[in-house]
Amino acid sequence: MSLDASKIKVGPGRFYIDVTAPATGAALELTAGVPTTGTELGLTDGEAVFTYEVEYFEVMADQVLSPVATFAQAERARLEFTMKEFSFANVMTYLQQAVDQGAGQLITFGSNNITVCPRSILLVSEIPNCVAETLYTTVMLYQAYQSEAAAMRFTRTGETLMKCTWVGISDPTRDDGDQLGQLVIEQGASGT
């Protein structure tokens, strides 16, 4: 295998919320790196991190020292980033369970009857230095909730930042094997 420095990916991510999920087996279509539905969350700070893990159960037997079988027992996906644009819409997204009391100004929170309303979350990252066409990497969680503790940093010597961690949950209405999300690498600007 030859070495190929062009396969090193460097570039920031752009985040969108409430993007309509594509049909099973299809990559989400982009137009110049932007989905046709959803709302961009705006400027972020620092790195964006996508994490996917499968938890395995190992079956042991008395006759051997190593496992004799392994089964997947849990699956998790998450997107983490820090929102920098401090706006009413972003704070409502960040707090998720809060209530808009109208006029895009007053937010209230605190209830004994909280319902989690999953939303889709999308990361789009342009791959720089592509010769033939602009390519993108995308990560989408079809249904997710904001699980990070609400911590907004207010300081005289820096910006107000909101750390976001979106955790995916399965969408059982989708086909098996495509219920949590999708990762698309080297997607062209035309969506292919």
Salt bridges, closest charged atoms under 4 A:
ASP4 OD2 - LYS7 NZ 3.44
ASP18 OD2 - ARG119 NH2 2.65
GLU40 OE2 - ARG14 NE 2.76
ASP45 OD1 - LYS84 NZ 3.29
GLU55 OE1 - ARG76 NH2 2.69
GLU80 OE2 - ARG78 NE 3.83
GLU80 OE1 - LYS163 NZ 3.56
GLU159 OE2 - LYS84 NZ 3.66
ASP178 OD2 - ARG174 NH2 2.72
GLU186 OE2 - LYS9 NZ 3.23
